[in-house]
Amino acid sequence: MPAFGDVKHNLYCVDIVNQIAGVQTAREQVSFLLMENHLHHCVTEAIREGKGDEKIHEIMDVVRYYTKA
C-alpha cells in the first residue's frame, strides 16, 4: 500500500531515498551559506555597533536548536 506517487509508478524505493538524501544535503548546504552570510554581514555589523552579544545569543540559539544541545 504505497503512499507516494513515484512508488506507485514502480520506481525503485532506494532511488527515491537517494533523491531525498540529495535534497536534504542541498538544504543543509543552503543553511550553512545563509549562516555564513549572516555571520559575515549582520553579526559583524552588530559587533561594530556594540550589539554583538545580542547576535551571538541569537546564533547560539540556532546552533542549539539544530544540534539538539
Chimera marker file (.cmm) of the C-alpha trace (Angstrom):
<marker_set name="trace">
<marker id="1" x="0.000" y="0.000" z="0.000" r="1" g="1" b="0" radius="0.5"/>
<marker id="2" x="2.467" y="2.724" z="-1.177" r="1" g="1" b="0" radius="0.5"/>
<marker id="3" x="1.726" y="6.287" z="-0.211" r="1" g="1" b="0" radius="0.5"/>
<marker id="4" x="3.830" y="8.084" z="-2.787" r="1" g="1" b="0" radius="0.5"/>
<marker id="5" x="3.065" y="8.529" z="-6.476" r="1" g="1" b="0" radius="0.5"/>
<marker id="6" x="6.563" y="7.531" z="-7.578" r="1" g="1" b="0" radius="0.5"/>
<marker id="7" x="6.351" y="4.229" z="-5.716" r="1" g="1" b="0" radius="0.5"/>
<marker id="8" x="3.055" y="3.536" z="-7.485" r="1" g="1" b="0" radius="0.5"/>
<marker id="9" x="4.850" y="4.080" z="-10.789" r="1" g="1" b="0" radius="0.5"/>
<marker id="10" x="7.313" y="1.284" z="-9.955" r="1" g="1" b="0" radius="0.5"/>
<marker id="11" x="10.330" y="3.472" z="-9.266" r="1" g="1" b="0" radius="0.5"/>
<marker id="12" x="12.868" y="1.729" z="-7.103" r="1" g="1" b="0" radius="0.5"/>
<marker id="13" x="12.429" y="2.771" z="-3.454" r="1" g="1" b="0" radius="0.5"/>
<marker id="14" x="16.187" y="3.062" z="-2.881" r="1" g="1" b="0" radius="0.5"/>
<marker id="15" x="16.394" y="5.567" z="-5.739" r="1" g="1" b="0" radius="0.5"/>
<marker id="16" x="13.694" y="7.649" z="-4.083" r="1" g="1" b="0" radius="0.5"/>
<marker id="17" x="15.542" y="7.515" z="-0.751" r="1" g="1" b="0" radius="0.5"/>
<marker id="18" x="18.739" y="8.626" z="-2.509" r="1" g="1" b="0" radius="0.5"/>
<marker id="19" x="16.886" y="11.548" z="-4.091" r="1" g="1" b="0" radius="0.5"/>
<marker id="20" x="15.541" y="12.579" z="-0.687" r="1" g="1" b="0" radius="0.5"/>
<marker id="21" x="19.058" y="12.392" z="0.782" r="1" g="1" b="0" radius="0.5"/>
<marker id="22" x="20.321" y="14.632" z="-2.018" r="1" g="1" b="0" radius="0.5"/>
<marker id="23" x="17.618" y="17.201" z="-1.298" r="1" g="1" b="0" radius="0.5"/>
<marker id="24" x="18.450" y="17.130" z="2.421" r="1" g="1" b="0" radius="0.5"/>
<marker id="25" x="22.148" y="17.658" z="1.690" r="1" g="1" b="0" radius="0.5"/>
<marker id="26" x="21.358" y="20.595" z="-0.599" r="1" g="1" b="0" radius="0.5"/>
<marker id="27" x="19.116" y="22.119" z="2.083" r="1" g="1" b="0" radius="0.5"/>
<marker id="28" x="21.894" y="21.824" z="4.662" r="1" g="1" b="0" radius="0.5"/>
<marker id="29" x="24.370" y="23.491" z="2.297" r="1" g="1" b="0" radius="0.5"/>
<marker id="30" x="21.973" y="26.398" z="1.745" r="1" g="1" b="0" radius="0.5"/>
<marker id="31" x="21.518" y="26.725" z="5.518" r="1" g="1" b="0" radius="0.5"/>
<marker id="32" x="25.284" y="26.894" z="6.028" r="1" g="1" b="0" radius="0.5"/>
<marker id="33" x="25.648" y="29.512" z="3.295" r="1" g="1" b="0" radius="0.5"/>
<marker id="34" x="22.903" y="31.614" z="4.863" r="1" g="1" b="0" radius="0.5"/>
<marker id="35" x="24.527" y="31.309" z="8.288" r="1" g="1" b="0" radius="0.5"/>
<marker id="36" x="27.926" y="32.239" z="6.887" r="1" g="1" b="0" radius="0.5"/>
<marker id="37" x="26.450" y="35.282" z="5.160" r="1" g="1" b="0" radius="0.5"/>
<marker id="38" x="24.671" y="36.265" z="8.377" r="1" g="1" b="0" radius="0.5"/>
<marker id="39" x="27.902" y="35.992" z="10.354" r="1" g="1" b="0" radius="0.5"/>
<marker id="40" x="29.919" y="37.984" z="7.827" r="1" g="1" b="0" radius="0.5"/>
<marker id="41" x="27.406" y="40.782" z="7.476" r="1" g="1" b="0" radius="0.5"/>
<marker id="42" x="24.737" y="41.060" z="10.177" r="1" g="1" b="0" radius="0.5"/>
<marker id="43" x="26.808" y="39.835" z="13.112" r="1" g="1" b="0" radius="0.5"/>
<marker id="44" x="29.877" y="41.805" z="12.064" r="1" g="1" b="0" radius="0.5"/>
<marker id="45" x="27.780" y="44.961" z="11.799" r="1" g="1" b="0" radius="0.5"/>
<marker id="46" x="26.152" y="44.307" z="15.178" r="1" g="1" b="0" radius="0.5"/>
<marker id="47" x="29.577" y="43.888" z="16.803" r="1" g="1" b="0" radius="0.5"/>
<marker id="48" x="30.724" y="47.196" z="15.305" r="1" g="1" b="0" radius="0.5"/>
<marker id="49" x="27.603" y="48.849" z="16.733" r="1" g="1" b="0" radius="0.5"/>
<marker id="50" x="28.169" y="47.339" z="20.177" r="1" g="1" b="0" radius="0.5"/>
<marker id="51" x="25.276" y="44.878" z="19.840" r="1" g="1" b="0" radius="0.5"/>
<marker id="52" x="27.358" y="41.758" z="19.323" r="1" g="1" b="0" radius="0.5"/>
<marker id="53" x="26.160" y="39.896" z="22.408" r="1" g="1" b="0" radius="0.5"/>
<marker id="54" x="22.595" y="40.034" z="21.115" r="1" g="1" b="0" radius="0.5"/>
<marker id="55" x="23.583" y="38.436" z="17.805" r="1" g="1" b="0" radius="0.5"/>
<marker id="56" x="25.830" y="35.866" z="19.480" r="1" g="1" b="0" radius="0.5"/>
<marker id="57" x="22.907" y="34.714" z="21.631" r="1" g="1" b="0" radius="0.5"/>
<marker id="58" x="20.746" y="34.555" z="18.516" r="1" g="1" b="0" radius="0.5"/>
<marker id="59" x="23.303" y="32.397" z="16.696" r="1" g="1" b="0" radius="0.5"/>
<marker id="60" x="23.783" y="30.128" z="19.699" r="1" g="1" b="0" radius="0.5"/>
<marker id="61" x="20.010" y="29.569" z="19.912" r="1" g="1" b="0" radius="0.5"/>
<marker id="62" x="20.042" y="28.426" z="16.280" r="1" g="1" b="0" radius="0.5"/>
<marker id="63" x="23.076" y="26.175" z="16.874" r="1" g="1" b="0" radius="0.5"/>
<marker id="64" x="21.442" y="24.636" z="19.960" r="1" g="1" b="0" radius="0.5"/>
<marker id="65" x="18.212" y="24.019" z="18.075" r="1" g="1" b="0" radius="0.5"/>
<marker id="66" x="19.885" y="22.258" z="15.154" r="1" g="1" b="0" radius="0.5"/>
<marker id="67" x="22.310" y="20.270" z="17.267" r="1" g="1" b="0" radius="0.5"/>
<marker id="68" x="19.672" y="19.470" z="19.898" r="1" g="1" b="0" radius="0.5"/>
<marker id="69" x="22.144" y="20.578" z="22.591" r="1" g="1" b="0" radius="0.5"/>
<link id1="1" id2="2" r="1" g="1" b="0" radius="0.2"/>
<link id1="2" id2="3" r="1" g="1" b="0" radius="0.2"/>
<link id1="3" id2="4" r="1" g="1" b="0" radius="0.2"/>
<link id1="4" id2="5" r="1" g="1" b="0" radius="0.2"/>
<link id1="5" id2="6" r="1" g="1" b="0" radius="0.2"/>
<link id1="6" id2="7" r="1" g="1" b="0" radius="0.2"/>
<link id1="7" id2="8" r="1" g="1" b="0" radius="0.2"/>
<link id1="8" id2="9" r="1" g="1" b="0" radius="0.2"/>
<link id1="9" id2="10" r="1" g="1" b="0" radius="0.2"/>
<link id1="10" id2="11" r="1" g="1" b="0" radius="0.2"/>
<link id1="11" id2="12" r="1" g="1" b="0" radius="0.2"/>
<link id1="12" id2="13" r="1" g="1" b="0" radius="0.2"/>
<link id1="13" id2="14" r="1" g="1" b="0" radius="0.2"/>
<link id1="14" id2="15" r="1" g="1" b="0" radius="0.2"/>
<link id1="15" id2="16" r="1" g="1" b="0" radius="0.2"/>
<link id1="16" id2="17" r="1" g="1" b="0" radius="0.2"/>
<link id1="17" id2="18" r="1" g="1" b="0" radius="0.2"/>
<link id1="18" id2="19" r="1" g="1" b="0" radius="0.2"/>
<link id1="19" id2="20" r="1" g="1" b="0" radius="0.2"/>
<link id1="20" id2="21" r="1" g="1" b="0" radius="0.2"/>
<link id1="21" id2="22" r="1" g="1" b="0" radius="0.2"/>
<link id1="22" id2="23" r="1" g="1" b="0" radius="0.2"/>
<link id1="23" id2="24" r="1" g="1" b="0" radius="0.2"/>
<link id1="24" id2="25" r="1" g="1" b="0" radius="0.2"/>
<link id1="25" id2="26" r="1" g="1" b="0" radius="0.2"/>
<link id1="26" id2="27" r="1" g="1" b="0" radius="0.2"/>
<link id1="27" id2="28" r="1" g="1" b="0" radius="0.2"/>
<link id1="28" id2="29" r="1" g="1" b="0" radius="0.2"/>
<link id1="29" id2="30" r="1" g="1" b="0" radius="0.2"/>
<link id1="30" id2="31" r="1" g="1" b="0" radius="0.2"/>
<link id1="31" id2="32" r="1" g="1" b="0" radius="0.2"/>
<link id1="32" id2="33" r="1" g="1" b="0" radius="0.2"/>
<link id1="33" id2="34" r="1" g="1" b="0" radius="0.2"/>
<link id1="34" id2="35" r="1" g="1" b="0" radius="0.2"/>
<link id1="35" id2="36" r="1" g="1" b="0" radius="0.2"/>
<link id1="36" id2="37" r="1" g="1" b="0" radius="0.2"/>
<link id1="37" id2="38" r="1" g="1" b="0" radius="0.2"/>
<link id1="38" id2="39" r="1" g="1" b="0" radius="0.2"/>
<link id1="39" id2="40" r="1" g="1" b="0" radius="0.2"/>
<link id1="40" id2="41" r="1" g="1" b="0" radius="0.2"/>
<link id1="41" id2="42" r="1" g="1" b="0" radius="0.2"/>
<link id1="42" id2="43" r="1" g="1" b="0" radius="0.2"/>
<link id1="43" id2="44" r="1" g="1" b="0" radius="0.2"/>
<link id1="44" id2="45" r="1" g="1" b="0" radius="0.2"/>
<link id1="45" id2="46" r="1" g="1" b="0" radius="0.2"/>
<link id1="46" id2="47" r="1" g="1" b="0" radius="0.2"/>
<link id1="47" id2="48" r="1" g="1" b="0" radius="0.2"/>
<link id1="48" id2="49" r="1" g="1" b="0" radius="0.2"/>
<link id1="49" id2="50" r="1" g="1" b="0" radius="0.2"/>
<link id1="50" id2="51" r="1" g="1" b="0" radius="0.2"/>
<link id1="51" id2="52" r="1" g="1" b="0" radius="0.2"/>
<link id1="52" id2="53" r="1" g="1" b="0" radius="0.2"/>
<link id1="53" id2="54" r="1" g="1" b="0" radius="0.2"/>
<link id1="54" id2="55" r="1" g="1" b="0" radius="0.2"/>
<link id1="55" id2="56" r="1" g="1" b="0" radius="0.2"/>
<link id1="56" id2="57" r="1" g="1" b="0" radius="0.2"/>
<link id1="57" id2="58" r="1" g="1" b="0" radius="0.2"/>
<link id1="58" id2="59" r="1" g="1" b="0" radius="0.2"/>
<link id1="59" id2="60" r="1" g="1" b="0" radius="0.2"/>
<link id1="60" id2="61" r="1" g="1" b="0" radius="0.2"/>
<link id1="61" id2="62" r="1" g="1" b="0" radius="0.2"/>
<link id1="62" id2="63" r="1" g="1" b="0" radius="0.2"/>
<link id1="63" id2="64" r="1" g="1" b="0" radius="0.2"/>
<link id1="64" id2="65" r="1" g="1" b="0" radius="0.2"/>
<link id1="65" id2="66" r="1" g="1" b="0" radius="0.2"/>
<link id1="66" id2="67" r="1" g="1" b="0" radius="0.2"/>
<link id1="67" id2="68" r="1" g="1" b="0" radius="0.2"/>
<link id1="68" id2="69" r="1" g="1" b="0" radius="0.2"/>
</marker_set>
